[in-house]
């Protein structure tokens, strides 16, 4: 049963409103602890946990601006691809990158 104050996705048990204690996903030696404020199931603020012994609540610039970057209207949501049907001989930036990464003789 799904509680009304929780996210409707049963795989993600996050409150729709409140604060969530989490960890930074970056692989750096600080292993920062995060406090994320959630409203209506959307993260509205990410801050460092002042109780974390290594960082005392300080976050790097990348992580402290997560919500701004995640919900920015100009955020790229999909890779750039084919702009015209392949039958017309159009190429794409992603196809060109795949070709440039192919090893000779492979």
WOWO-V65321 format. One record per residue. N is the residue number from 1. RES is the residue in one letter. PSI is psi in whole degrees, 0 to 359 (none if undefined). BURIAL is b if it has 16 or more other ideal C-beta (glycine too) atoms within 10 Angstrom, else e. D_CENTER is the distance of its C-alpha to the mean C-alpha in whole Angstrom. Layout:
BEGIN
n:N res:RES psi:PSI burial:BURIAL d_center:D_CENTER
n:N res:RES psi:PSI burial:BURIAL d_center:D_CENTER
END
This chain:
BEGIN
n:1 res:X psi:139 burial:e d_center:28
n:2 res:X psi:127 burial:e d_center:25
n:3 res:X psi:146 burial:e d_center:25
n:4 res:X psi:333 burial:e d_center:25
n:5 res:X psi:7 burial:e d_center:23
n:6 res:X psi:162 burial:e d_center:20
n:7 res:X psi:138 burial:e d_center:18
n:8 res:X psi:344 burial:e d_center:20
n:9 res:X psi:115 burial:e d_center:18
n:10 res:X psi:343 burial:e d_center:20
n:11 res:X psi:343 burial:e d_center:17
n:12 res:X psi:104 burial:e d_center:15
n:13 res:X psi:75 burial:e d_center:17
n:14 res:X psi:136 burial:e d_center:16
n:15 res:X psi:146 burial:e d_center:18
n:16 res:X psi:335 burial:e d_center:18
n:17 res:X psi:138 burial:e d_center:19
n:18 res:X psi:203 burial:e d_center:19
n:19 res:X psi:141 burial:e d_center:18
n:20 res:X psi:130 burial:e d_center:16
n:21 res:X psi:128 burial:e d_center:16
n:22 res:X psi:187 burial:e d_center:14
n:23 res:X psi:150 burial:e d_center:13
n:24 res:X psi:137 burial:b d_center:11
n:25 res:X psi:352 burial:e d_center:9
n:26 res:X psi:149 burial:e d_center:11
n:27 res:X psi:68 burial:e d_center:14
n:28 res:X psi:166 burial:e d_center:17
n:29 res:X psi:346 burial:e d_center:20
n:30 res:X psi:332 burial:e d_center:19
n:31 res:X psi:60 burial:e d_center:17
n:32 res:X psi:146 burial:b d_center:16
n:33 res:X psi:133 burial:b d_center:16
n:34 res:X psi:146 burial:b d_center:14
n:35 res:X psi:117 burial:b d_center:15
n:36 res:X psi:125 burial:b d_center:13
n:37 res:X psi:129 burial:e d_center:15
n:38 res:X psi:134 burial:b d_center:15
n:39 res:X psi:126 burial:e d_center:17
n:40 res:X psi:36 burial:e d_center:18
n:41 res:X psi:7 burial:e d_center:15
n:42 res:X psi:133 burial:e d_center:13
n:43 res:X psi:126 burial:b d_center:11
n:44 res:X psi:344 burial:e d_center:13
n:45 res:X psi:136 burial:e d_center:14
n:46 res:X psi:128 burial:b d_center:12
n:47 res:X psi:162 burial:e d_center:15
n:48 res:X psi:152 burial:b d_center:17
n:49 res:X psi:115 burial:b d_center:19
n:50 res:X psi:343 burial:e d_center:23
n:51 res:X psi:1 burial:e d_center:24
n:52 res:X psi:123 burial:b d_center:22
n:53 res:X psi:328 burial:e d_center:25
n:54 res:X psi:323 burial:e d_center:23
n:55 res:X psi:345 burial:b d_center:22
n:56 res:X psi:35 burial:e d_center:23
n:57 res:X psi:1 burial:e d_center:20
n:58 res:X psi:136 burial:e d_center:20
n:59 res:X psi:155 burial:b d_center:16
n:60 res:X psi:167 burial:e d_center:15
n:61 res:X psi:322 burial:e d_center:15
n:62 res:X psi:311 burial:e d_center:11
n:63 res:X psi:324 burial:b d_center:10
n:64 res:X psi:343 burial:b d_center:13
n:65 res:X psi:23 burial:e d_center:11
n:66 res:X psi:310 burial:b d_center:7
n:67 res:X psi:321 burial:e d_center:9
n:68 res:X psi:316 burial:e d_center:11
n:69 res:X psi:320 burial:e d_center:9
n:70 res:X psi:320 burial:e d_center:6
n:71 res:X psi:14 burial:e d_center:10
n:72 res:X psi:136 burial:e d_center:12
n:73 res:X psi:338 burial:e d_center:14
n:74 res:X psi:11 burial:e d_center:14
n:75 res:X psi:134 burial:e d_center:11
n:76 res:X psi:121 burial:e d_center:12
n:77 res:X psi:346 burial:e d_center:11
n:78 res:X psi:153 burial:e d_center:13
n:79 res:X psi:149 burial:e d_center:15
n:80 res:X psi:141 burial:e d_center:18
n:81 res:X psi:210 burial:e d_center:21
n:82 res:X psi:130 burial:e d_center:25
n:83 res:X psi:347 burial:e d_center:26
n:84 res:X psi:159 burial:e d_center:30
n:85 res:X psi:142 burial:e d_center:31
n:86 res:X psi:333 burial:e d_center:32
n:87 res:X psi:336 burial:e d_center:35
n:88 res:X psi:4 burial:e d_center:36
n:89 res:X psi:15 burial:e d_center:35
n:90 res:X psi:145 burial:e d_center:32
n:91 res:X psi:168 burial:e d_center:29
n:92 res:X psi:160 burial:e d_center:25
n:93 res:X psi:318 burial:e d_center:23
n:94 res:X psi:324 burial:e d_center:21
n:95 res:X psi:322 burial:e d_center:25
n:96 res:X psi:322 burial:e d_center:26
n:97 res:X psi:320 burial:e d_center:23
n:98 res:X psi:318 burial:e d_center:24
n:99 res:X psi:320 burial:e d_center:28
n:100 res:X psi:339 burial:e d_center:27
n:101 res:X psi:353 burial:e d_center:26
n:102 res:X psi:132 burial:e d_center:29
n:103 res:X psi:140 burial:e d_center:31
n:104 res:X psi:136 burial:e d_center:35
n:105 res:X psi:4 burial:e d_center:37
n:106 res:X psi:none burial:e d_center:34
END
